[in-house]
Amino acid sequence: MGVESPRLGGAPPMSNKPRETEDADEKPSVTLLGKVEKIIPGVIPAVPDKAQIAVEGAEDLYKEIRVENTLQDENGKPVKLKAGAEVEVTIEAEKHATEPKNSSDSEPPSDKHPKK
């Protein structure tokens, strides 16, 4: 029996493995690795702390995200992230919000200018 990771806001458990399922309702997704850089205390006690997470593979200018540092463990009890923790960031979308990727989408832009 494996141990589940804490879940952000009660979300389903995360996995670093690509999702391979025949479920017709499965949403297209990608999971990226990240690391909690720091915990930012709430300005007042009523404001929850934030976790600043550096997402691996993101552009330097946009790699940090800040999220409320409130998670739930497998029993639904509140927990929080620690600075330095390795995490997974999953991005998913409804199927209707995606389109097929062309092989040219991942090629670097050409230096050639179109002829006039």
Secondary structure as a PSIPRED ss2 file (coil, helix, strand):
# PSIPRED VFORMAT (PSIPRED V4.0)

   1 M C   1.000  0.000  0.000
   2 G C   1.000  0.000  0.000
   3 V C   1.000  0.000  0.000
   4 E C   1.000  0.000  0.000
   5 S C   1.000  0.000  0.000
   6 P C   1.000  0.000  0.000
   7 R E   0.000  0.000  1.000
   8 L E   0.000  0.000  1.000
   9 G C   1.000  0.000  0.000
  10 G C   1.000  0.000  0.000
  11 A C   1.000  0.000  0.000
  12 P C   1.000  0.000  0.000
  13 P C   1.000  0.000  0.000
  14 M C   1.000  0.000  0.000
  15 S C   1.000  0.000  0.000
  16 N C   1.000  0.000  0.000
  17 K C   1.000  0.000  0.000
  18 P C   1.000  0.000  0.000
  19 R C   1.000  0.000  0.000
  20 E C   1.000  0.000  0.000
  21 T C   1.000  0.000  0.000
  22 E C   1.000  0.000  0.000
  23 D C   1.000  0.000  0.000
  24 A C   1.000  0.000  0.000
  25 D C   1.000  0.000  0.000
  26 E C   1.000  0.000  0.000
  27 K C   1.000  0.000  0.000
  28 P C   1.000  0.000  0.000
  29 S E   0.000  0.000  1.000
  30 V E   0.000  0.000  1.000
  31 T E   0.000  0.000  1.000
  32 L E   0.000  0.000  1.000
  33 L E   0.000  0.000  1.000
  34 G E   0.000  0.000  1.000
  35 K E   0.000  0.000  1.000
  36 V E   0.000  0.000  1.000
  37 E E   0.000  0.000  1.000
  38 K E   0.000  0.000  1.000
  39 I E   0.000  0.000  1.000
  40 I E   0.000  0.000  1.000
  41 P C   1.000  0.000  0.000
  42 G C   1.000  0.000  0.000
  43 V C   1.000  0.000  0.000
  44 I C   1.000  0.000  0.000
  45 P C   1.000  0.000  0.000
  46 A C   1.000  0.000  0.000
  47 V C   1.000  0.000  0.000
  48 P C   1.000  0.000  0.000
  49 D C   1.000  0.000  0.000
  50 K E   0.000  0.000  1.000
  51 A E   0.000  0.000  1.000
  52 Q E   0.000  0.000  1.000
  53 I E   0.000  0.000  1.000
  54 A E   0.000  0.000  1.000
  55 V E   0.000  0.000  1.000
  56 E C   1.000  0.000  0.000
  57 G C   1.000  0.000  0.000
  58 A C   1.000  0.000  0.000
  59 E C   1.000  0.000  0.000
  60 D H   0.000  1.000  0.000
  61 L H   0.000  1.000  0.000
  62 Y H   0.000  1.000  0.000
  63 K C   1.000  0.000  0.000
  64 E E   0.000  0.000  1.000
  65 I E   0.000  0.000  1.000
  66 R E   0.000  0.000  1.000
  67 V E   0.000  0.000  1.000
  68 E E   0.000  0.000  1.000
  69 N C   1.000  0.000  0.000
  70 T C   1.000  0.000  0.000
  71 L E   0.000  0.000  1.000
  72 Q E   0.000  0.000  1.000
  73 D C   1.000  0.000  0.000
  74 E C   1.000  0.000  0.000
  75 N C   1.000  0.000  0.000
  76 G C   1.000  0.000  0.000
  77 K C   1.000  0.000  0.000
  78 P E   0.000  0.000  1.000
  79 V E   0.000  0.000  1.000
  80 K C   1.000  0.000  0.000
  81 L C   1.000  0.000  0.000
  82 K C   1.000  0.000  0.000
  83 A C   1.000  0.000  0.000
  84 G C   1.000  0.000  0.000
  85 A C   1.000  0.000  0.000
  86 E E   0.000  0.000  1.000
  87 V E   0.000  0.000  1.000
  88 E E   0.000  0.000  1.000
  89 V E   0.000  0.000  1.000
  90 T E   0.000  0.000  1.000
  91 I E   0.000  0.000  1.000
  92 E E   0.000  0.000  1.000
  93 A C   1.000  0.000  0.000
  94 E C   1.000  0.000  0.000
  95 K H   0.000  1.000  0.000
  96 H H   0.000  1.000  0.000
  97 A H   0.000  1.000  0.000
  98 T C   1.000  0.000  0.000
  99 E C   1.000  0.000  0.000
 100 P C   1.000  0.000  0.000
 101 K C   1.000  0.000  0.000
 102 N C   1.000  0.000  0.000
 103 S H   0.000  1.000  0.000
 104 S H   0.000  1.000  0.000
 105 D H   0.000  1.000  0.000
 106 S H   0.000  1.000  0.000
 107 E C   1.000  0.000  0.000
 108 P C   1.000  0.000  0.000
 109 P C   1.000  0.000  0.000
 110 S C   1.000  0.000  0.000
 111 D C   1.000  0.000  0.000
 112 K C   1.000  0.000  0.000
 113 H C   1.000  0.000  0.000
 114 P C   1.000  0.000  0.000
 115 K C   1.000  0.000  0.000
 116 K C   1.000  0.000  0.000
